[in-house]
């Protein structure tokens, strides 16, 4: 599952890192690093703070299965599903790498 960065509440109300205070992100950038062995998807906001990230290892794939197209698709879907729950409306995609997973990531995003 993709990791979620939560907004830190004030000390007064004691809700530090609660799910209720999650940030709303209107715009973001999706960085995808694709290789033959692994895929890493990172979503950042316009200030450059990481909002969500996921890799094929955190999606549950181990060994040579991390390099498959299905693992790449699942990883992209996990990272983007988390950000859609936080209300992202626009995102641009930056893809880095040279594997067949480049096309799969674009299909999973759109």
N, C-alpha and C positions, 0 to 999 in steps of 0.2 A: 504494500500500500504506500502511496506517496506521503511524504512528510508535510505537515502543515505548520507554518510559522504563525503563532497567535500574537495578538496585540497584548501588551502588558498593561494591566489595569493599575489604578492608583493604589497606594498602600491603605488608604482609608477604607475602601470597600472590600479589600481582601480578595479580590478576584484576579489574582495574578495568573495569567496564562489560561484563563477560562475559555471554553468554546463559545460562550455567549459574546465575547468581545472580539471575535475574529474580524480582521480588516476587510474592507471592501476595496476591490481593485478595479478601477474602470478600464485601464490600459495596461498591457504588459508585453513582454518579449519572451518567446519560447526558444531556448537554446537547445539544440539537439546535437549530441556528439555520437556519431555512428562509426563503429569499427567492425571488423570481421568477428571479434570475440565478445563485444559488449556494446550496449547502448545506454547513454545517460541523457535524460531529459530534465532540464532545469527551467523553471518559469520565474521570471523576475518582474518587478514593477518598474515604473519609469525612473525611480530613484536608484535602482540597481540592487535593491534588497531582494533576497531569495524568498519567494512566496511558497513554492512547492518544488520538489524534485523527486525523481524516481529513476531507478536503473533496473536492468534485467535481473540482477542479483536480488534486489529488494522485492521484485515481483514474484520471486519464488523459483527462478530458473537457476540451475547449477551446471557447471561444466560446459560441455560443448553446446548444450541447448540454449545458452545465452546468446549465441550468435545467429539463431534462427530468425526468420522473418516474423513468425508468430510471437516470439518473445519481444521483438521490437515493437510490434503493434500493441501488445498488452501493456508494455511500459509507457508508451505514449498516451494510451487511453487512461491509465492510472493517474498520471501527472495532470492531465488536462481535466479529468473528472473532478479532481480536488479543487482546481481553480475555478471551474464553472460553478461549483457550490458557493464560492466566495463572491460571485457576481462579476467576473471579468466580461467585458463587452467587446473589446478589440485586442488583437494580439498580432504581432508580426513574428515571423519564423526565421530563425538563423540556423542553418544546417551545416555541420562540419563533419567531414568524413568521406569515405569512398566505398562504402558497402552497398549492397542491394537494398538495405533497409531504408535508404533515403526516400524511395518512392512510397514505401509502406507507411512511413511516418507522416508524409503529406496526406495520404488517404485517411489515416486515423484522425488527423487534426480537422480535416474538412468533413 
